[in-house]
Structure formats: structure tokens, C-alpha cells
Amino acid sequence: MKYISDYKEGDRVSGIYLCKHKQAAVTKNGKPYENLILQDKTGSVEGKIWDPNSAGIAEYEKLQYVEIGGDVNVFQGAIQFNIKRLRPAAEGEYDPKDYLPVSKKDRDKMFFELKGLIGSITSSGIKQLLEAFFIEDEAFVRAFCFSSAAKSVHHSFVGGLLEHTLSVTKLCDYYCSAYPALNRDLLLAAAMLHDIGKIREITAFPENDYSDEGNLLGHIVMGVEMISEKAGSIENLSPVTLNELKHCILAHHGEFEFGSPKKPALMEAMALHMADNTDAKMETFTELFEQTAETGWLGFNRILDSNIRATGRSL
């Protein structure tokens, strides 16, 4: 099969892909069309069916594997499929493992590195809390290492939550060497735990969508609840430390308008917010560049809130 990452503008598209999302829409002129998100293990791409009533478009549903044919265009710096024919694929025509986007990094190695950082924690209470999640809770570990870090914005692939968490933790570890006033045990624990609520907020692949609980509560609140559940059995974790840790989690989005229940009041909370934002934005750039072979200006990106250009790619 030809993977999504291999396509470029002007190509003909033909193959089987997972229909991750389907939405009916209407043009300004009142003409119906359909928006799709198609996925394979290399990523996802937006698709458009401009004539959904065409004889070449069969009935299909979200989360079905579909065989499509059409053209590849570029819109706002990213490839887009213009779909002219579509049919549901039958079992045996595809291998599901080809359709789950997976981290390019080795998950076992990343998790081993994360456990090494847990081993460097000196506070017995904080270390016990981290071990309760990452060592003793096998169900949590399986979900954590398999989950994505987002539905679509960044690290939206198998192992994405682990990759993002490790990157944020390593950035925070660097901050501690550069700014000795930081409490390293507190900050690293907050970095490792800041997004654990996402294993409940976002459903497992291939769906990878918001759960009812996720829509109602969000991963920040759920993460704090999960920490409270584990902390109840750890006697030497002081209430002050626990509240400081919870504050870091509650404040890691930085601003109220970005869904943060609290603004950072601790140096460690600010450091976590900056590390989280840095990794998310750098991964957004990385994934944008991987989705297109375009050079020069790539168009406006709503997540980065800027017209984006790849340094040197047009020179």
C-alpha cells in the first residue's frame, strides 16, 4: 500500500485507509459535500467528497476501512485528498496494524528512560507515588504506553503520551540544572503525571476520540483525581507536597483561556507549563513539516496562530 506520508501534490490517490471521521457539510452555494479524516500508521489527512451523491461513492461509516480513489491537492500547506470514488473495504483486504499511527521512537526504550528518571527522585513520598503508577499498576502502564497525547493537535499516535511525557520531563530536568531554585523532585513528578488523565479523556485507538468523561471533566481534573486516589495509601507524602503537586497539574496549561483551572503560582508550575508548551509546539511544527513536501510559506496554522515557513526549505 501507499502510505499517506508518501503522497504529494498532483498525485493520484488509490488505496485503503481508515475513515477516522466523517461529517456532512454544505458549501456557501448550498451544495452538500462531506469532510473525512483518513488515517494510516504514518498519520492522517483531510479528505473531501464534493459530490457525495455520485455513483462512485458507496455508503460508508466512521471507523470503517474504505478504498478510495481521487487526486491529491495542497490546502494551507497540508495535503488533502479530493475523493471521487469510495467503497467500504472487506475483511481480508487490509491489515489493521498498517492503520495505527505509531511513535517513531521505541516505546520500551522510552519507558525504560522514564523509569530511570523515577529512580533519581530522592523524596520517598514522591517516589512511592510515581512507582504506584509507573511500576505497580500494570493496567495503567499498558494504557499510558499505548495512548496518544491528543486527538489531533500533537503526538496523536500510539505511544504519543509516553513520548510527550518523557520529552517534558527531560526539559524539566534541564530546567532544574539551569535554575537551582526549582524543587527537582516536585517538578519531575509533576512532569511525569501532568497528562495521565488523558488515558481516560481520550479513547483507545483506532477511535482516539474524546470519551464522555473526557468531554465532561477533561484530563486536568481527571489527572488530579487519579493522583488523589493513589496518594491516599502513601503515608509519607505530606499534604503540603501533595497540594503543590496538584497545583502544578492544575496550572500546566498556564492560562484560563487555554483550559487551565489555575494560573501558575509556583516556580515549578511555571516551569512545567513552559516545558509542556515547548514540546507541544515543537511537535506541531515537526508534524506539519512531515505532512508536506511544500517549500516556502506553508500557510496559516490555527494551532500556532501564524503563517508558517520551514527554515531553509525554500532557499
C-alpha positions as CSV (number, residue, x, y, z in Angstrom):
1,M,0.0,0.0,0.0
2,K,1.0,3.6,-0.4
3,Y,1.1,5.4,2.9
4,I,-0.3,8.9,3.5
5,S,3.1,10.3,4.2
6,D,4.3,9.3,0.7
7,Y,1.7,11.4,-1.2
8,K,2.5,14.8,-2.7
9,E,0.5,17.4,-4.6
10,G,-0.6,16.2,-8.0
11,D,-0.5,12.5,-7.2
12,R,-3.4,10.2,-7.8
13,V,-4.6,8.5,-4.6
14,S,-5.7,4.9,-4.7
15,G,-5.8,2.6,-1.7
16,I,-7.5,1.5,1.6
17,Y,-7.5,3.8,4.6
18,L,-9.3,4.0,7.9
19,C,-12.1,6.6,7.9
20,K,-11.4,8.2,11.3
21,H,-14.0,11.0,10.9
22,K,-17.0,11.7,8.7
23,Q,-19.0,14.9,8.6
24,A,-21.7,16.2,6.2
25,A,-21.4,19.9,5.3
26,V,-22.8,22.4,2.8
27,T,-20.9,24.9,0.6
28,K,-21.7,28.6,0.6
29,N,-23.8,27.9,-2.5
30,G,-25.9,25.3,-0.7
31,K,-24.3,22.2,-2.3
32,P,-23.7,19.2,0.0
33,Y,-20.3,17.7,0.5
34,E,-18.5,15.5,3.0
35,N,-15.4,16.1,5.2
36,L,-13.4,13.0,6.1
37,I,-10.3,12.3,8.1
38,L,-8.4,9.3,6.7
39,Q,-5.7,7.6,8.7
40,D,-2.9,5.1,8.4
41,K,0.2,4.4,10.6
42,T,2.1,7.3,9.1
43,G,-0.5,9.9,10.0
44,S,-3.8,11.4,8.9
45,V,-5.1,13.5,6.1
46,E,-8.2,15.5,5.4
47,G,-10.4,14.3,2.5
48,K,-13.3,16.0,0.6
49,I,-16.1,14.3,-1.3
50,W,-17.5,17.2,-3.3
51,D,-20.2,15.0,-4.9
52,P,-21.4,12.6,-2.2
53,N,-24.4,11.5,-4.4
54,S,-22.1,10.3,-7.2
55,A,-22.5,6.7,-8.4
56,G,-18.9,6.2,-7.4
57,I,-19.5,6.9,-3.7
58,A,-20.9,4.0,-1.8
59,E,-22.5,4.1,1.7
60,Y,-19.8,4.1,4.4
61,E,-19.5,4.9,8.1
62,K,-17.0,6.4,10.5
63,L,-14.3,4.0,11.7
64,Q,-14.7,1.8,8.6
65,Y,-11.8,0.9,6.3
66,V,-12.6,2.4,2.9
67,E,-11.0,2.1,-0.5
68,I,-10.8,5.5,-2.2
69,G,-9.7,7.0,-5.5
70,G,-9.0,10.6,-6.3
71,D,-6.5,13.4,-6.5
72,V,-4.0,15.0,-4.1
73,N,-4.2,18.7,-3.6
74,V,-2.5,21.1,-1.1
75,F,-4.5,23.4,1.1
76,Q,-2.9,25.7,3.7
77,G,0.4,23.9,3.5
78,A,-1.0,20.4,4.0
79,I,-2.0,17.7,1.5
80,Q,-5.7,17.0,1.1
81,F,-7.5,14.2,-0.8
82,N,-10.1,15.0,-3.4
83,I,-12.1,11.8,-3.3
84,K,-14.0,10.8,-6.5
85,R,-14.8,7.1,-5.6
86,L,-15.2,5.3,-2.3
87,R,-16.3,1.9,-1.1
88,P,-16.1,0.1,2.2
89,A,-13.3,-2.5,2.3
90,A,-14.0,-6.1,3.2
91,E,-12.1,-8.0,5.9
92,G,-9.0,-9.6,4.5
93,E,-8.3,-6.6,2.2
94,Y,-6.4,-4.8,4.9
95,D,-4.2,-5.4,7.9
96,P,-5.3,-3.2,10.9
97,K,-1.7,-2.7,12.1
98,D,-1.0,-0.6,8.9
99,Y,-3.5,1.9,10.1
100,L,-2.5,2.9,13.6
101,P,-0.1,5.8,13.7
102,V,2.8,4.8,15.9
103,S,5.6,6.8,17.5
104,K,8.9,6.6,15.5
105,K,10.7,6.1,18.8
106,D,11.0,2.8,20.6
107,R,8.3,2.7,23.4
108,D,10.3,0.2,25.5
109,K,13.4,2.4,25.5
110,M,11.3,5.5,26.3
111,F,9.6,3.8,29.2
112,F,13.0,2.5,30.5
113,E,14.3,6.1,30.4
114,L,11.3,7.4,32.2
115,K,11.7,4.7,34.9
116,G,15.4,5.8,35.2
117,L,14.2,9.3,36.0
118,I,11.9,8.0,38.6
119,G,14.9,6.2,40.2
120,S,16.6,9.6,40.5
121,I,13.9,11.0,42.8
122,T,15.1,11.5,46.4
123,S,11.8,12.2,48.2
124,S,10.5,8.8,49.4
125,G,6.8,10.0,49.3
126,I,7.0,11.4,45.7
127,K,8.9,8.3,44.5
128,Q,6.3,6.0,46.1
129,L,3.6,7.9,44.3
130,L,5.3,7.6,40.9
131,E,6.0,3.9,41.5
132,A,2.4,3.4,42.3
133,F,1.6,4.5,38.8
134,F,4.5,3.5,36.6
135,I,5.8,0.4,38.4
136,E,3.0,-1.3,40.3
137,D,-0.1,-0.5,38.2
138,E,0.2,-2.8,35.1
139,A,-3.1,-1.7,33.6
140,F,-2.1,2.0,33.9
141,V,1.3,1.3,32.3
142,R,-0.3,-0.5,29.3
143,A,-2.7,2.3,28.7
144,F,-0.1,5.0,29.3
145,C,2.4,3.5,26.8
146,F,-0.3,2.9,24.2
147,S,-2.3,6.1,24.4
148,S,-1.9,9.2,22.3
149,A,-1.3,12.7,23.8
150,A,-4.1,14.3,21.8
151,K,-6.9,13.7,19.4
152,S,-5.2,15.5,16.6
153,V,-3.1,18.5,17.7
154,H,0.2,16.9,18.6
155,H,1.5,13.4,19.5
156,S,-1.7,11.9,18.2
157,F,-0.3,8.4,17.7
158,V,0.3,5.2,19.6
159,G,3.0,6.0,22.2
160,G,2.4,9.7,21.9
161,L,1.5,10.2,25.5
162,L,4.7,8.4,26.6
163,E,6.8,10.3,24.1
164,H,5.4,13.7,25.1
165,T,5.7,13.0,28.8
166,L,9.3,11.9,28.5
167,S,10.2,15.0,26.5
168,V,8.5,17.3,29.0
169,T,10.2,15.5,31.9
170,K,13.7,15.8,30.3
171,L,13.1,19.5,29.6
172,C,12.1,20.0,33.3
173,D,15.3,18.1,34.3
174,Y,17.3,20.6,32.3
175,Y,15.5,23.5,33.9
176,C,16.5,22.2,37.3
177,S,20.2,22.2,36.4
178,A,19.8,25.8,35.0
179,Y,17.7,27.1,37.8
180,P,18.7,25.6,41.2
181,A,15.8,27.2,43.0
182,L,13.5,24.7,41.4
183,N,12.4,21.7,43.5
184,R,13.6,18.9,41.2
185,D,11.6,16.1,42.9
186,L,8.3,18.1,42.7
187,L,8.9,19.3,39.1
188,L,9.8,15.9,37.7
189,A,6.9,14.2,39.4
190,A,4.6,16.9,38.0
191,A,6.0,16.5,34.5
192,M,5.5,12.7,34.6
193,L,2.0,13.0,35.9
194,H,0.7,16.1,34.2
195,D,-1.2,14.3,31.4
196,I,-2.1,11.0,33.0
197,G,-5.8,11.9,32.8
198,K,-5.6,11.5,29.0
199,I,-5.8,7.8,29.3
200,R,-9.4,8.4,30.5
201,E,-10.1,11.5,28.5
202,I,-9.2,10.0,25.1
203,T,-10.5,6.6,24.0
204,A,-8.1,3.9,22.7
205,F,-7.1,3.5,19.0
206,P,-8.5,3.2,16.4
207,E,-11.2,5.6,17.7
208,N,-8.8,8.0,19.6
209,D,-11.6,10.4,20.4
210,Y,-12.9,12.2,23.5
211,S,-14.8,9.9,25.9
212,D,-18.0,11.1,27.7
213,E,-15.9,11.5,30.9
214,G,-13.3,13.4,28.9
215,N,-15.8,15.8,27.5
216,L,-17.4,16.4,30.8
217,L,-14.3,16.7,33.0
218,G,-11.1,17.0,30.9
219,H,-7.8,15.4,31.5
220,I,-6.5,18.0,34.0
221,V,-9.3,17.4,36.5
222,M,-9.2,13.6,35.9
223,G,-5.4,13.6,36.4
224,V,-5.7,15.3,39.8
225,E,-8.4,12.8,40.8
226,M,-6.1,9.9,39.8
227,I,-3.3,11.3,41.9
228,S,-5.6,11.7,44.9
229,E,-6.7,8.0,44.5
230,K,-3.1,6.8,44.6
231,A,-1.9,9.3,47.3
232,G,-4.4,8.0,49.8
233,S,-2.3,4.9,50.5
234,I,1.1,6.7,50.8
235,E,1.7,7.8,54.4
236,N,4.9,9.7,54.0
237,L,3.6,12.0,51.2
238,S,2.9,15.3,53.1
239,P,-0.3,17.2,52.4
240,V,1.7,20.3,51.5
241,T,3.7,18.4,48.9
242,L,0.6,16.7,47.5
243,N,-1.2,20.1,47.2
244,E,1.9,21.6,45.4
245,L,1.9,18.7,43.0
246,K,-1.8,19.0,42.3
247,H,-1.3,22.8,41.7
248,C,1.3,22.1,39.1
249,I,-1.1,19.7,37.3
250,L,-4.0,22.2,37.5
251,A,-1.9,25.1,36.2
252,H,0.1,23.4,33.5
253,H,-2.0,25.0,30.6
254,G,-0.9,28.3,32.0
255,E,-3.9,30.5,31.2
256,F,-7.6,30.3,31.9
257,E,-8.4,30.7,28.2
258,F,-6.4,27.5,27.5
259,G,-8.4,25.4,29.9
260,S,-6.2,25.8,32.9
261,P,-8.2,25.8,36.2
262,K,-5.4,27.7,37.9
263,K,-2.6,30.0,36.8
264,P,0.9,29.1,37.9
265,A,1.6,30.2,41.5
266,L,4.7,28.1,42.0
267,M,8.0,28.3,40.1
268,E,7.7,24.6,39.4
269,A,4.2,25.1,38.0
270,M,5.5,27.8,35.6
271,A,8.4,25.6,34.6
272,L,6.1,22.7,33.8
273,H,3.8,25.0,31.8
274,M,6.7,26.2,29.7
275,A,8.1,22.7,29.1
276,D,4.7,21.4,28.1
277,N,4.1,24.2,25.8
278,T,7.5,24.0,24.2
279,D,7.2,20.3,23.5
280,A,3.7,20.6,22.1
281,K,4.6,23.5,19.8
282,M,7.8,21.9,18.5
283,E,6.0,18.6,17.8
284,T,3.3,20.6,16.0
285,F,5.9,22.2,13.7
286,T,7.5,18.8,13.2
287,E,4.3,17.1,12.2
288,L,3.4,20.0,9.9
289,F,6.7,19.6,8.1
290,E,6.3,15.9,7.8
291,Q,2.8,16.3,6.2
292,T,4.0,18.3,3.2
293,A,6.9,18.5,0.7
294,E,6.0,22.1,0.1
295,T,8.7,24.7,0.3
296,G,8.4,28.4,1.2
297,W,5.5,29.7,3.1
298,L,3.1,26.9,4.2
299,G,0.1,29.0,5.1
300,F,-1.7,29.9,8.3
301,N,-1.8,27.3,11.1
302,R,-4.5,27.9,13.7
303,I,-2.7,26.0,16.5
304,L,0.5,28.0,16.1
305,D,-1.6,31.2,15.2
306,S,0.9,32.2,12.5
307,N,1.8,31.9,8.8
308,I,4.4,29.1,8.9
309,R,7.6,28.8,6.9
310,A,10.2,26.0,7.1
311,T,13.6,27.4,7.6
312,G,15.9,26.9,4.6
313,R,13.4,24.7,2.7
314,S,12.8,27.4,0.1
315,L,16.4,28.6,-0.1
